[in-house]
Amino acid sequence: MLHVAPNEAAAVDDVAILNSVTRTGLTTDLPGVVRTRVVTGKSTVAGILAAAQAPEFDMVALIGRQRSVLGQLFHRSVTAHVLLHSQLPVLVLPAR
């Protein structure tokens, strides 16, 4: 699991990240140990693309969120940028 924070003050500890994701049930059927990493000081897209490199990782999994009309007009999609620029396969899961 990767958490990208804009600075050290916004960084969340690894245990909190893992607990948050575990509560969703996304890790239930994954083999092996799920590890977390926090990256700071980069944009979300840059942090994901810099951290998600082979051979350490096999793929990138993202949760795609629905955006409002205003959100679509004024915000760039992290999911779209990662899909376009990732060297690894990308799995996009729908948000509930």
C-alpha positions as CSV (number, residue, x, y, z in Angstrom):
1,M,0.0,0.0,0.0
2,L,1.3,3.5,-0.9
3,H,0.2,6.7,0.7
4,V,1.4,10.0,-1.0
5,A,1.4,13.0,1.3
6,P,2.3,16.6,0.2
7,N,4.6,17.0,3.2
8,E,5.9,15.4,6.4
9,A,3.1,17.0,8.5
10,A,0.4,15.4,6.3
11,A,2.0,11.9,6.4
12,V,0.0,9.1,8.0
13,D,1.8,6.3,9.8
14,D,2.0,2.9,8.1
15,V,-0.2,1.2,10.7
16,A,-3.1,3.6,10.1
17,I,-2.9,3.2,6.4
18,L,-2.8,-0.6,6.6
19,N,-5.7,-0.6,9.1
20,S,-7.8,1.7,6.8
21,V,-7.3,-0.6,3.8
22,T,-7.8,-3.8,5.7
23,R,-11.2,-2.5,6.9
24,T,-12.3,-2.3,3.2
25,G,-11.7,-6.0,2.7
26,L,-9.4,-5.4,-0.3
27,T,-6.6,-7.4,1.3
28,T,-8.6,-10.4,2.3
29,D,-7.6,-12.8,-0.4
30,L,-4.1,-11.5,-1.1
31,P,-1.4,-14.0,-0.7
32,G,1.6,-13.0,1.5
33,V,2.2,-10.0,3.6
34,V,0.8,-6.6,2.7
35,R,3.3,-3.8,3.2
36,T,2.9,-0.1,3.3
37,R,5.0,2.9,2.2
38,V,4.6,6.6,2.7
39,V,6.0,9.0,0.1
40,T,6.1,12.8,0.8
41,G,7.0,15.9,-1.1
42,K,5.6,14.9,-4.5
43,S,2.4,15.3,-6.3
44,T,0.1,12.2,-5.9
45,V,0.7,11.1,-9.5
46,A,4.5,11.7,-9.3
47,G,4.6,9.8,-6.0
48,I,2.7,6.8,-7.3
49,L,4.7,6.6,-10.5
50,A,8.1,7.0,-8.7
51,A,7.3,4.4,-6.1
52,A,5.5,1.8,-8.3
53,Q,8.5,0.4,-10.2
54,A,9.3,-3.2,-11.2
55,P,10.7,-5.5,-10.0
56,E,9.5,-4.5,-6.5
57,F,5.9,-4.3,-7.6
58,D,3.8,-6.2,-10.1
59,M,0.9,-3.8,-10.6
60,V,-0.7,-0.6,-9.5
61,A,-4.3,-0.8,-8.0
62,L,-6.3,2.4,-7.7
63,I,-9.8,3.2,-6.5
64,G,-11.5,5.4,-9.1
65,R,-13.8,8.0,-7.6
66,Q,-16.8,9.6,-9.2
67,R,-16.4,13.4,-9.6
68,S,-19.1,16.1,-9.7
69,V,-19.4,18.3,-12.8
70,L,-17.4,21.0,-11.2
71,G,-14.8,18.4,-10.0
72,Q,-14.5,17.2,-13.6
73,L,-13.9,20.8,-14.9
74,F,-11.3,21.9,-12.3
75,H,-9.4,18.8,-11.2
76,R,-7.1,16.5,-12.9
77,S,-7.7,12.8,-12.6
78,V,-4.9,11.0,-10.8
79,T,-6.3,7.7,-12.1
80,A,-6.1,9.0,-15.8
81,H,-2.6,10.2,-15.3
82,V,-1.4,6.9,-13.8
83,L,-3.1,4.9,-16.5
84,L,-1.4,6.9,-19.2
85,H,2.1,6.9,-17.6
86,S,2.6,3.8,-15.5
87,Q,5.1,1.2,-16.7
88,L,3.2,-1.4,-14.7
89,P,-0.3,-2.8,-15.3
90,V,-3.0,-0.7,-13.6
91,L,-6.1,-2.1,-12.0
92,V,-8.9,0.4,-11.3
93,L,-11.5,-0.5,-8.8
94,P,-14.8,1.4,-8.5
95,A,-15.5,3.4,-5.3
96,R,-18.6,2.4,-3.5
